[in-house]
């Protein structure tokens, strides 16, 4: 009986400490596994698996103009010996190509501008004729492209290429307390565009006053929807039912994504120039900055009407981003060189952050860190602790840093440097960036696929 | 929200820049007792309750506390307003300091979202959104974290009121008074001493999962916003040093989960199911080592279900100091058959940090270890007390390279600066079956959740559920210990209710449940008073918490 009791106690005790071990292990190790969004149109990515020290690592390739510009380890804190950069891959390459010794196995090859080559001419410099976001740009140019048709996998990616074949797919899991993937071999995997997902992309053609929708797998132009002239931004509602488009020339368009038609166009007063656009996480409302007026419009998305205005303290608000919990709106004022954080409940500025020519903002998933693109020359990205609103680091970027896109696992921040003909890719774990020359003036951002 | 926004915002003149002014931190307004961060169940602020504001420059450098009634609306230059539309309510400050304010939300505060704003020496802070409800209980804790031993006094027949601690356990059948805030508004003026008497708010108290009889639930007449519940420790409540205690008001609003010490004979607590408790309570050195196989069936937010697996080694050791209110999450385990909840700020999966007020020093166990099993030896290096050993993802034709299959393993290491060399054997059991795993995807948090399994003879079972609400950067986790030999367990709804619900976008939530088995081993190591080992099989799946 005593022995049984002793064993029982041991078992019970082991139960007691079991989670002690589990929790510490898993909590210490977890790196939210790759859920990589479609990357900005300056360079799509392709996903790869390499092996180092017996562990698999997912590697994301950034591609621009037929050149692999960046290779990032997106899945684990370990780095492979496969950091080959600047490898020229023929745009005409039709099959996966080995990058050679000391490189990862390549599973996808990116072309330039990838999904939508027909509406963007790589290398074409669109000279600005006015203030950023003001709409005085020349030449056909997509500005913003949210995706549809990609399910909300925690771990996902979508890539595309003008080279054949383009790629889109998902990594359908997130890493809950699992060690890094392990392998003793070097698998050569091949991913195909997942046509079942039917991933599509919206883009805004600012100069031709159209919004287009393209199939990411085939590059097929699915629709062109006329909108009020000089469209600025497009965002998808969380349910994916509506694409909302702002047009500088006094218009806000609701596009029915099931029919690719403009179901409703709201005409604003002539002194209101819709620009920046942020949709609340619950899809109930949207905020729209007016580039010519110190205010934000509040859109009732269900009613598709303007519900009111929020007065702002400054003129020429440009971009607006909502904090993940939708309590704060971050607004950029490039002419005043300040970013203001607005309390949504009251419309009162919570804080102002001096930033030279701020253009865009990105917030991490938990809203604890903000990144602000400063579009001076040279440009930079400011890292802000949102608890204290202090700038904890300034990361150099290229001239004219404009759009920011943070991967949905918060690991990779990409920056368009419009005037610098470059992009900057920032590893948010180390807060180090690499600026990579590209052809053409990168501009525009793509949203993470919404649900 | 936007309607409130518009209503509040229209007419506001362009506000001046405020960045040199007092600052309320984001998510910095919490229940003064539970400290549950916004986004978690129980995080709303109740009318007539004490709450805490965290910030910078929001009060004097040295803390100042109110000392007499009537309470004033200004304390040492600090005043606080709660605004909803055209309604403004003055909040009553109770304690003010440059980085923290404790205050009383007036009983007549408007329900719903209000905007809180501090004025200190005529400088206004940023507004901060606060959700006000009628009642929302938060239990005070001796750790000051909202976790661990609750603030309770044992009501002895001789009239003495000792604090419940690991040195002074309550006996079943004894009356205990518990201190909390958030039972709801009172009709008397909030700036005067509150009247004694039961409030109309319905109250339920669970002690080790057993409903207790409540004799009193109302204000403590000493102090504004301080509530008191007197309950009887149920005769069938389980003994232990950390018996979970939870409160629910109005059949809907759950409190933080705290603990109390219960012993049939009173005095120091005894926790036979957890030999670690002796070291935690009395101080000393302890270590634990485990070989763990973690599997997870992911079927939420994915195109198709996928089963992942990974193997790892975990080894850590700590030195603890004796404390009558000592508490360490997980190690201060609840009694078998009960569940504890740990909730707080941060993404638990990403940070691995759960509030822990116990003074502990990490000990160096060494980093290099060799694991030898059926597949031969494998050298591993610990990083943050853990080392991956193998994994498998059934995608892209990747081979399975798991290492910890069923069988006998030895673990050896040369030791570190604080802890000596280790050499022990562990038997990894065959995986067990979570028989109703695939039927559990959507979890109704208002209903009991029963899990069943088979193939765990001789093993100890533990159930862990977690959900992080990423937009609010908050997490909650329950930890249930299963009685020996059981092949099923029901997680009660009051435990499930403490976890945040899954958002419509699963990208914003991380709901997951694990059923975990362990097979014990043992080892002795120079430098450790207590050392335990186990082989663990963790069987998990993703869930939607509704």
Interface residues (C-beta under 8 A of the other chain):
Chain A: X8 X9 X10 X11 X12 X13 X14 X15 X16 X17 X18 X19 X20 X21 X22 X23 X24 X25 X26 X27 X28 X29 X30 X31 X32 X35 X49 X54 X55 X56 X151 X152 X153 X154 X170 X171 X172 X173 X174 X175 X176 X177 X178 X179 X180 X181 X182 X183 X184 X185 X187 X189 X191 X194 X197 X238 X280 X281 X282 X284 X285 X294 X298 X300 X307 X308 X309 X310 X311 X312 X313 X314 X323 X324 X325 X326 X327 X328 X338 X340 X343 X344 X345 X346 X347 X348 X349 X350 X351 X352 X353 X365 X366 X367 X368 X386 X387 X388 X389 X408 X450 X451
Chain B: X1 X2 X3 X4 X5 X6 X8 X9 X10 X12 X13 X14 X15 X16 X17 X18 X19 X23 X25 X26 X27 X38 X39 X56 X83 X113 X115 X126 X127 X128 X129 X272 X273 X274 X275 X276 X288 X289 X290 X292 X294 X296 X298 X301 X302 X303 X304 X306 X308 X309 X310 X311 X312 X314 X316 X329 X330 X331 X333 X336 X346 X347 X348 X349 X350 X351 X352 X353 X354 X383 X384 X385 X386 X388 X389 X390 X391 X392 X393 X395 X396 X397 X398 X399 X401 X402 X458 X459 X460 X461 X462 X464 X470 X471 X472 X473 X479 X481 X482 X484 X503 X504 X505 X506 X507 X508 X510 X512 X514 X516 X518 X519 X520 X522 X532 X534 X536 X538 X540 X542
